[in-house]
Amino acid sequence: MPVAKRDCTLITGRTADVQAIVYQAGARAADTLAFLKAMAARQSDLCIILVGRNQKPDTVAQFLRNGAFDYVNWPCSLSRLTDSLTSGLTNRQIFLEVRNLSGDLATANQSLAHERDTLKQFNQRLAGLNQLTQALARSLQPEDVVQALFTGVPALIGADLIGLVRTNPEHVWTWSKDGNQEREQALNAQLLGRLGRAPQRVTAGATTLRLVGSHPMPSIRSDDALLALPQPDAHAMHDIPLAIGPHAIGVLHVQRAGSQPFTEDEQQLLATIGTSLSLTLRNADAHQDLHDMALRDPLTGVFNRRALDEPLMRELKAGLRYGAPACLAILDLDYFKTVNDRLGHTAGDLVLRELASLMTDTVRDVDMVGRYGGEEFAIILPHTSIEQAQPLAERLRNLIETHAFDVEDGTVRLTASIGIAEVCNPAIASVEDWVNAADTALYHAKAQGRNRVVVHAPVPLAPVQAATLCVAA
C-alpha cells in the first residue's frame, strides 16, 4: 500500500499511484489548506491523514471539509495511525466503487436514452409509413397517388426534392420543398435523359425502361443549364426502382439538400415505399382498365351505348337551360348485312373496327364516337349548330364512300346513311326524344336512297304541347 509522508516532491510530482498520504500539519493552517486544495485538484480520491499539534477544533473541521479524512494529534501510537489509515483506505475503496457504479449507471442511462429516442423515431416513422401506405392504397387515380406520395415522403425522411417517372403510360412528376421550378425542371430532364439513354436494366431481369413519347412531356433544360445548378452530394440522393415482378415500371428519385446521407434504415424505408407505390400504380392502372372496359365497345374500342348516356344528358341540360347548341348524329352502314353474309362475320368485324378508327380520326377531340349496336354508330357534337354539323357529316359520309376497307380476301367498299338532330328543338325534352329525332332522320336517309345525310326537321307543336314544355322548363 503506497503511503507518502510530507514531502515537497510529492506535491509537485505525480500522485496517480499513491493511495494515501500522511501529511504533517504545521503551525500555519493556510499552508495545510493549500496542500489539501492542491491534492483535490490533482486526485480527489486520495486518503489524506493529517498529523499535527494543538490545532483548534474549528481548524480541524476546516481541514476535514477540504478533503482530509482524519486528523491525528501528535505524538500518537502506531496503532492509532494504522487504524486511521486502514479506515481511510476502506472508505476510499467504497468511494471508488460507488463512483464507478455511478459512472456505469450514467453510461447505461445515456444508452437507454439513445435507445428510447431511436425507438421513438422508429415508431414515428412506422406510423408515418402506415399512413402513407394507407393513403396510397386509397388512391385509384395516378394524380391522387402522386399527391399522397409527395405529401408523405418529405414528412418521413425530410426530402427536399422528389421525382417520379413511370412508363406505360409514360409520365414524369416532380416536387421540391421550396417550389423551385428550376430544380424541378432540372430533375425532370435528368429522369427523362436516364430513361432515354442506351438500354439499361433497373433491376435484375427487369424490362428496359423506355419513353416512347406518345404524350407531350415537360420541356427539357439544356446541359449547360443543368451544369449551372448546384449538384448535391451523391450520398444525399437515392433512386428506388419500381417494378412488378420482373417488369420495371418506373423510378422514384429522392434527394436532400446538402450532403446529409441516407442511412441504411432510411434506404430500407424507401424500398418499402417503392414496393407499395408499385402495387398502387398497378392497382390504379387495373381500375382504369376496368373503367374503360365498362365504357368501351370491345370490338371497336369506341364508347359503348351506356357511356354515351351521361354526355347526352349533359348536353341536353345545357341546351334546355342555356340554349347551348349541340348535335347528335347517328350513322348506319348501308347493306352491311351483305358483307357478313358473303364474306363472314370476321370480315364484318374488320370493317367495323376500321370504320370506328376512320370516324375517330375525322371528328374533333371534344366529340364523342360510340357504337350504338350492330353497324350503327352515334356521334355527339358539343357546341355545334346544325349548320356546322351537316358539313362534318357530309365529309364523313364522303370519306366512307371513297374508303377501301381491308379484309382478309381483299377490300370492301361501302356507303353510310347519317341522321342528325339538334338539341335546341322544341320537340326534344329528353335524351330519348333526342335519340329518336336523330334515328328518325336516319330512317329518312335510308328511305330516300341511302348514302346521304338528313337533318331532322322539327315538327311544330300544338299550343297545348308548347305550353306544357314551357311550364316544365
C-alpha positions as CSV (number, residue, x, y, z in Angstrom):
1,M,0.0,0.0,0.0
2,P,1.8,3.1,-1.2
3,V,1.8,5.8,1.6
4,A,3.5,9.1,1.2
5,K,4.8,11.3,4.1
6,R,5.1,15.0,3.9
7,D,7.5,15.8,1.0
8,C,7.8,18.8,-1.4
9,T,8.4,16.4,-4.3
10,L,5.0,14.7,-3.6
11,I,3.1,17.9,-4.0
12,T,4.7,18.7,-7.4
13,G,5.1,15.2,-8.6
14,R,2.6,12.6,-9.9
15,T,0.1,11.0,-7.5
16,A,-1.7,8.5,-9.7
17,D,-0.1,5.5,-8.0
18,V,-0.5,7.0,-4.5
19,Q,-3.5,5.8,-2.4
20,A,-2.8,7.5,1.0
21,I,-0.8,10.5,2.3
22,V,0.3,11.2,5.9
23,Y,0.8,14.9,6.0
24,Q,2.3,16.9,8.9
25,A,0.2,19.9,9.5
26,G,2.4,22.9,10.6
27,A,1.5,25.8,12.7
28,R,0.2,27.7,9.7
29,A,-3.3,26.4,8.8
30,A,-3.2,28.2,5.5
31,D,-0.3,26.0,4.3
32,T,-2.2,22.8,5.1
33,L,-5.4,24.1,3.4
34,A,-3.3,25.0,0.3
35,F,-1.9,21.5,0.2
36,L,-5.4,19.9,0.6
37,K,-6.7,22.0,-2.3
38,A,-3.7,21.1,-4.5
39,M,-4.3,17.4,-3.9
40,A,-8.0,17.7,-4.6
41,A,-7.2,19.4,-7.9
42,R,-4.8,16.6,-8.8
43,Q,-6.6,13.5,-7.5
44,S,-9.7,13.9,-5.4
45,D,-9.9,10.3,-4.1
46,L,-6.7,10.2,-2.1
47,C,-6.9,9.2,1.6
48,I,-5.1,12.1,3.4
49,I,-4.3,11.7,7.1
50,L,-3.1,14.9,8.8
51,V,-0.8,14.8,11.8
52,G,-0.2,17.9,13.9
53,R,0.0,19.5,17.3
54,N,-2.5,21.6,19.3
55,Q,-4.9,22.6,16.4
56,K,-8.2,24.2,17.3
57,P,-11.4,22.2,16.7
58,D,-12.6,24.8,14.1
59,T,-9.4,24.5,12.2
60,V,-9.5,20.7,12.2
61,A,-13.1,20.8,11.0
62,Q,-12.0,23.1,8.1
63,F,-9.3,20.5,7.2
64,L,-11.8,17.7,7.1
65,R,-14.2,19.8,4.9
66,N,-11.4,20.4,2.4
67,G,-10.5,16.8,1.8
68,A,-8.7,15.4,4.8
69,F,-10.0,12.0,6.0
70,D,-8.7,12.3,9.6
71,Y,-6.6,14.5,11.9
72,V,-4.3,12.7,14.4
73,N,-2.8,14.7,17.3
74,W,0.9,14.1,17.6
75,P,2.5,12.3,19.4
76,C,0.3,9.3,18.9
77,S,0.7,5.5,19.0
78,L,1.4,3.5,15.9
79,S,-1.8,1.6,16.3
80,R,-3.8,4.9,16.2
81,L,-2.2,5.9,13.0
82,T,-2.6,2.4,11.5
83,D,-6.3,2.3,12.4
84,S,-6.8,5.7,10.8
85,L,-5.1,4.6,7.6
86,T,-7.0,1.4,7.4
87,S,-10.3,3.1,7.9
88,G,-9.5,5.8,5.4
89,L,-8.4,3.3,2.7
90,T,-11.5,1.2,3.3
91,N,-13.7,4.3,2.8
92,R,-11.6,5.3,-0.3
93,Q,-12.3,1.9,-1.8
94,I,-16.1,2.2,-1.1
95,F,-16.0,5.7,-2.7
96,L,-14.2,4.4,-5.8
97,E,-16.7,1.6,-6.2
98,V,-19.7,4.0,-5.8
99,R,-18.1,6.4,-8.2
100,N,-17.5,3.7,-10.8
101,L,-21.1,2.4,-10.3
102,S,-22.4,5.9,-10.8
103,G,-20.4,6.2,-14.0
104,D,-21.7,2.9,-15.2
105,L,-25.2,3.9,-14.3
106,A,-24.8,7.2,-16.1
107,T,-23.5,5.4,-19.2
108,A,-26.4,2.9,-19.0
109,N,-28.8,5.8,-18.7
110,Q,-27.3,7.5,-21.8
111,S,-27.6,4.3,-23.7
112,L,-31.2,3.8,-22.6
113,A,-32.0,7.4,-23.6
114,H,-30.4,6.8,-27.0
115,E,-32.4,3.6,-27.4
116,R,-35.6,5.4,-26.3
117,D,-35.0,8.1,-28.9
118,T,-34.3,5.6,-31.6
119,L,-37.4,3.6,-30.7
120,K,-39.5,6.8,-30.7
121,Q,-38.1,7.8,-34.1
122,F,-38.8,4.3,-35.4
123,N,-42.4,4.3,-34.1
124,Q,-42.9,7.7,-35.6
125,R,-41.6,6.5,-39.0
126,L,-43.6,3.3,-38.7
127,A,-46.8,5.4,-38.1
128,G,-45.9,7.7,-41.0
129,L,-45.2,4.7,-43.3
130,N,-48.6,3.2,-42.3
131,Q,-50.4,6.4,-43.0
132,L,-48.6,6.8,-46.4
133,T,-49.3,3.2,-47.5
134,Q,-53.0,3.6,-46.5
135,A,-53.2,6.9,-48.4
136,L,-51.6,5.2,-51.5
137,A,-54.0,2.2,-51.2
138,R,-57.0,4.6,-51.2
139,S,-55.8,6.3,-54.3
140,L,-57.2,5.0,-57.6
141,Q,-56.1,7.8,-59.9
142,P,-52.4,8.4,-60.7
143,E,-52.6,12.1,-59.7
144,D,-54.0,11.1,-56.3
145,V,-51.2,8.6,-55.9
146,V,-48.6,11.2,-56.6
147,Q,-50.2,13.8,-54.3
148,A,-50.2,11.2,-51.4
149,L,-46.5,10.3,-52.2
150,F,-45.3,13.9,-52.3
151,T,-47.1,14.6,-49.0
152,G,-45.9,11.5,-47.1
153,V,-42.3,11.1,-48.1
154,P,-41.0,14.5,-47.0
155,A,-42.7,14.1,-43.6
156,L,-41.0,10.7,-43.2
157,I,-37.3,11.4,-44.2
158,G,-37.1,15.1,-44.7
159,A,-36.7,15.0,-48.5
160,D,-36.1,18.3,-50.4
161,L,-36.6,17.1,-54.0
162,I,-38.6,14.2,-55.3
163,G,-39.1,12.9,-58.8
164,L,-41.3,10.0,-60.1
165,V,-41.1,8.7,-63.6
166,R,-43.2,5.9,-64.9
167,T,-43.7,4.1,-68.2
168,N,-46.8,2.7,-70.0
169,P,-48.2,5.3,-69.9
170,E,-45.0,7.4,-69.6
171,H,-45.1,10.4,-67.4
172,V,-42.9,12.4,-65.0
173,W,-43.9,14.2,-61.8
174,T,-41.5,16.4,-59.7
175,W,-41.8,18.1,-56.3
176,S,-39.5,20.4,-54.4
177,K,-39.7,21.6,-50.8
178,D,-39.4,25.3,-51.7
179,G,-41.4,25.1,-55.0
180,N,-38.2,25.7,-57.0
181,Q,-39.3,25.4,-60.7
182,E,-35.7,25.4,-61.9
183,R,-34.7,22.5,-59.7
184,E,-37.8,20.6,-60.7
185,Q,-37.2,21.1,-64.4
186,A,-33.6,20.0,-64.0
187,L,-34.7,16.8,-62.2
188,N,-37.3,16.3,-64.9
189,A,-34.6,16.5,-67.6
190,Q,-32.3,14.1,-65.7
191,L,-35.0,11.5,-65.3
192,L,-36.1,11.7,-68.9
193,G,-32.5,11.6,-70.0
194,R,-31.8,8.5,-67.9
195,L,-34.8,6.6,-69.4
196,G,-33.9,7.7,-72.9
197,R,-30.3,6.5,-72.9
198,A,-29.0,3.3,-74.2
199,P,-31.0,0.3,-72.8
200,Q,-30.3,-0.3,-69.1
201,R,-31.9,-2.7,-66.7
202,V,-33.2,-1.2,-63.4
203,T,-33.5,-4.5,-61.6
204,A,-32.2,-7.9,-62.4
205,G,-34.3,-9.4,-65.1
206,A,-36.4,-6.3,-65.5
207,T,-37.5,-5.0,-68.9
208,T,-35.8,-1.9,-70.2
209,L,-37.3,1.4,-69.2
210,R,-38.0,3.5,-72.3
211,L,-40.2,6.5,-73.0
212,V,-41.7,6.4,-76.5
213,G,-43.1,9.9,-76.4
214,S,-46.7,9.3,-77.4
215,H,-47.7,12.1,-74.9
216,P,-46.2,15.6,-74.5
217,M,-43.6,15.9,-71.8
218,P,-42.4,19.0,-69.9
219,S,-39.6,20.9,-71.5
220,I,-36.1,19.6,-71.0
221,R,-33.3,22.0,-70.0
222,S,-30.1,22.2,-71.9
223,D,-26.9,20.5,-70.5
224,D,-25.4,24.0,-69.8
225,A,-28.4,25.0,-67.7
226,L,-28.2,21.7,-65.8
227,L,-24.5,22.1,-65.0
228,A,-25.1,25.6,-63.8
229,L,-27.3,24.3,-60.9
230,P,-25.6,23.2,-57.7
231,Q,-25.1,19.4,-57.7
232,P,-25.8,17.6,-54.4
233,D,-23.6,15.0,-52.8
234,A,-24.1,11.6,-54.3
235,H,-24.9,10.2,-50.9
236,A,-27.8,12.7,-50.5
237,M,-29.6,11.1,-53.5
238,H,-31.3,7.8,-53.7
239,D,-33.1,6.0,-56.5
240,I,-35.8,3.4,-55.9
241,P,-36.6,1.1,-58.8
242,L,-40.3,0.5,-59.3
243,A,-41.2,-2.9,-60.6
244,I,-44.0,-5.5,-60.8
245,G,-42.3,-8.9,-60.8
246,P,-39.6,-8.8,-63.4
247,H,-41.1,-5.8,-65.2
248,A,-39.7,-2.3,-64.5
249,I,-42.4,0.4,-64.4
250,G,-40.5,3.4,-63.3
251,V,-38.1,5.1,-60.8
252,L,-38.7,7.1,-57.6
253,H,-35.9,9.6,-57.0
254,V,-35.5,11.2,-53.6
255,Q,-32.9,13.9,-52.8
256,R,-31.8,16.0,-49.9
257,A,-30.2,19.4,-49.8
258,G,-26.5,19.5,-48.8
259,S,-24.7,16.2,-48.1
260,Q,-26.7,14.5,-45.4
261,P,-26.6,10.9,-46.5
262,F,-29.5,8.4,-46.4
263,T,-29.0,5.9,-43.6
264,E,-29.4,2.2,-44.1
265,D,-32.8,2.3,-42.3
266,E,-34.0,5.2,-44.5
267,Q,-33.0,3.3,-47.6
268,Q,-34.9,0.3,-46.4
269,L,-37.9,2.6,-45.6
270,L,-37.7,4.0,-49.2
271,A,-37.6,0.4,-50.6
272,T,-40.8,-0.4,-48.7
273,I,-42.4,2.8,-50.1
274,G,-41.3,1.8,-53.6
275,T,-42.9,-1.6,-53.2
276,S,-46.2,-0.1,-52.0
277,L,-46.0,2.6,-54.8
278,S,-45.5,-0.1,-57.5
279,L,-48.6,-2.0,-56.3
280,T,-50.6,1.2,-56.0
281,L,-49.8,2.2,-59.6
282,R,-50.7,-1.3,-60.8
283,N,-54.0,-1.1,-59.0
284,A,-54.7,2.3,-60.4
285,D,-54.0,1.0,-63.9
286,A,-56.2,-2.0,-63.3
287,H,-59.0,0.2,-62.0
288,Q,-58.7,2.5,-65.1
289,D,-58.7,-0.6,-67.4
290,L,-61.9,-1.9,-65.7
291,H,-63.5,1.6,-66.0
292,D,-62.5,1.8,-69.7
293,M,-63.8,-1.8,-70.3
294,A,-67.1,-0.9,-68.8
295,L,-67.5,2.1,-71.1
296,R,-65.8,0.8,-74.3
297,D,-67.1,-1.4,-77.1
298,P,-64.8,-4.4,-77.0
299,L,-64.8,-4.8,-80.8
300,T,-64.1,-1.2,-82.0
301,G,-62.7,0.4,-78.9
302,V,-65.0,3.4,-79.1
303,F,-67.5,4.2,-76.4
304,N,-70.5,1.9,-75.9
305,R,-74.1,2.9,-75.7
306,R,-74.0,3.1,-71.9
307,A,-71.1,5.5,-72.0
308,L,-73.0,8.0,-74.2
309,D,-75.8,8.4,-71.7
310,E,-74.0,10.9,-69.5
311,P,-72.7,13.3,-72.2
312,L,-76.1,13.2,-73.9
313,M,-77.8,14.2,-70.7
314,R,-75.2,16.9,-70.0
315,E,-75.6,18.5,-73.5
316,L,-79.4,18.2,-73.3
317,K,-79.5,20.1,-69.9
318,A,-77.1,22.8,-71.3
319,G,-79.4,23.1,-74.4
320,L,-82.6,23.3,-72.4
321,R,-81.3,25.7,-69.7
322,Y,-78.9,28.0,-71.6
323,G,-79.7,27.3,-75.3
324,A,-76.2,25.9,-75.9
325,P,-76.0,24.2,-79.3
326,A,-75.2,20.5,-79.7
327,C,-76.0,17.9,-82.3
328,L,-76.4,14.1,-82.3
329,A,-75.5,12.2,-85.5
330,I,-76.4,8.5,-85.9
331,L,-74.6,6.7,-88.7
332,D,-75.5,3.3,-90.2
333,L,-73.6,1.4,-92.9
334,D,-75.7,0.6,-96.0
335,Y,-76.2,-3.0,-96.9
336,F,-73.7,-4.1,-94.2
337,K,-75.6,-7.4,-93.8
338,T,-74.3,-8.4,-97.3
339,V,-70.7,-8.2,-96.0
340,N,-71.5,-10.6,-93.2
341,D,-73.5,-12.9,-95.4
342,R,-70.9,-13.1,-98.2
343,L,-67.6,-12.6,-96.5
344,G,-68.4,-13.8,-93.0
345,H,-68.5,-12.1,-89.6
346,T,-64.7,-11.8,-89.3
347,A,-64.7,-9.6,-92.4
348,G,-67.6,-7.6,-90.9
349,D,-65.7,-7.1,-87.7
350,L,-62.7,-5.8,-89.6
351,V,-64.9,-3.3,-91.4
352,L,-66.4,-2.1,-88.2
353,R,-63.1,-1.6,-86.5
354,E,-61.7,0.3,-89.4
355,L,-64.9,2.4,-89.6
356,A,-64.6,3.3,-85.9
357,S,-60.9,4.4,-86.5
358,L,-61.9,6.5,-89.5
359,M,-64.7,8.2,-87.6
360,T,-62.5,8.9,-84.6
361,D,-59.8,10.5,-86.8
362,T,-62.3,12.6,-88.6
363,V,-64.2,14.3,-85.7
364,R,-62.8,16.8,-83.2
365,D,-61.2,15.9,-79.8
366,V,-64.3,17.2,-78.0
367,D,-66.6,15.0,-80.0
368,M,-67.6,11.5,-78.7
369,V,-67.9,8.5,-81.0
370,G,-69.8,5.5,-79.7
371,R,-71.2,2.2,-81.1
372,Y,-74.9,2.0,-80.6
373,G,-75.2,-1.6,-81.8
374,G,-74.5,-3.7,-84.9
375,E,-73.3,-1.4,-87.7
376,E,-74.9,1.7,-86.1
377,F,-72.7,4.4,-84.5
378,A,-73.5,7.7,-82.7
379,I,-71.5,10.9,-82.7
380,I,-72.1,13.6,-80.0
381,L,-71.1,17.1,-81.2
382,P,-70.9,19.6,-78.3
383,H,-71.1,23.3,-79.0
384,T,-72.1,22.6,-82.6
385,S,-75.0,24.0,-84.5
386,I,-76.8,22.2,-87.2
387,E,-75.1,24.4,-89.8
388,Q,-71.7,23.2,-88.5
389,A,-72.7,19.6,-88.0
390,Q,-74.1,19.0,-91.5
391,P,-70.8,19.7,-93.4
392,L,-68.9,17.4,-90.9
393,A,-71.4,14.6,-91.5
394,E,-71.1,15.1,-95.3
395,R,-67.3,15.0,-95.1
396,L,-67.5,11.8,-93.0
397,R,-70.1,10.2,-95.5
398,N,-67.8,11.0,-98.4
399,L,-64.7,9.5,-96.7
400,I,-66.6,6.3,-96.1
401,E,-67.8,6.2,-99.7
402,T,-64.3,6.6,-101.0
403,H,-62.5,4.4,-98.5
404,A,-61.4,0.9,-99.2
405,F,-61.9,-1.3,-96.1
406,D,-59.3,-4.0,-95.9
407,V,-60.5,-7.6,-95.2
408,E,-58.7,-10.9,-95.4
409,D,-59.6,-11.6,-99.1
410,G,-59.2,-8.0,-100.4
411,T,-61.1,-4.8,-99.9
412,V,-64.7,-3.8,-99.4
413,R,-66.4,-0.5,-100.4
414,L,-69.5,0.7,-98.5
415,T,-71.6,3.7,-98.1
416,A,-73.3,5.2,-95.0
417,S,-76.5,7.0,-94.1
418,I,-76.5,9.6,-91.4
419,G,-79.3,11.3,-89.5
420,I,-78.7,14.5,-87.5
421,A,-80.8,16.1,-84.8
422,E,-80.1,19.4,-82.9
423,V,-80.8,19.6,-79.2
424,C,-82.3,23.0,-79.5
425,N,-85.6,21.6,-80.8
426,P,-89.0,22.3,-79.2
427,A,-89.9,18.7,-79.7
428,I,-86.9,17.4,-77.7
429,A,-87.4,17.3,-73.9
430,S,-85.4,14.2,-73.0
431,V,-82.5,12.1,-74.2
432,E,-84.9,9.6,-75.6
433,D,-86.5,12.3,-77.7
434,W,-83.2,13.5,-79.0
435,V,-82.1,9.9,-80.0
436,N,-85.5,9.3,-81.6
437,A,-85.2,12.5,-83.6
438,A,-81.7,11.5,-84.9
439,D,-82.9,8.0,-85.6
440,T,-85.9,9.4,-87.5
441,A,-83.6,11.5,-89.7
442,L,-81.5,8.3,-90.3
443,Y,-84.7,6.5,-91.3
444,H,-85.5,9.2,-93.8
445,A,-81.9,9.0,-95.2
446,K,-82.4,5.3,-95.8
447,A,-85.8,5.8,-97.3
448,Q,-84.5,8.5,-99.7
449,G,-82.0,6.1,-101.2
450,R,-79.2,5.7,-98.6
451,N,-75.7,7.2,-98.8
452,R,-76.9,10.6,-97.7
453,V,-77.2,13.0,-94.7
454,V,-80.6,14.0,-93.5
455,V,-81.3,16.7,-90.8
456,H,-84.2,16.2,-88.5
457,A,-86.9,18.7,-89.3
458,P,-88.7,19.9,-86.1
459,V,-92.5,19.4,-86.2
460,P,-94.4,22.5,-84.9
461,L,-96.0,21.7,-81.6
462,A,-99.7,22.2,-80.8
463,P,-100.4,25.2,-78.5
464,V,-101.2,22.9,-75.5
465,Q,-97.9,20.9,-76.0
466,A,-95.9,24.1,-76.2
467,A,-97.5,25.4,-73.0
468,T,-96.7,22.1,-71.3
469,L,-93.0,22.3,-72.3
470,C,-92.7,25.9,-71.1
471,V,-94.1,25.0,-67.7
472,A,-91.8,22.0,-67.4
473,A,-88.7,24.1,-68.3
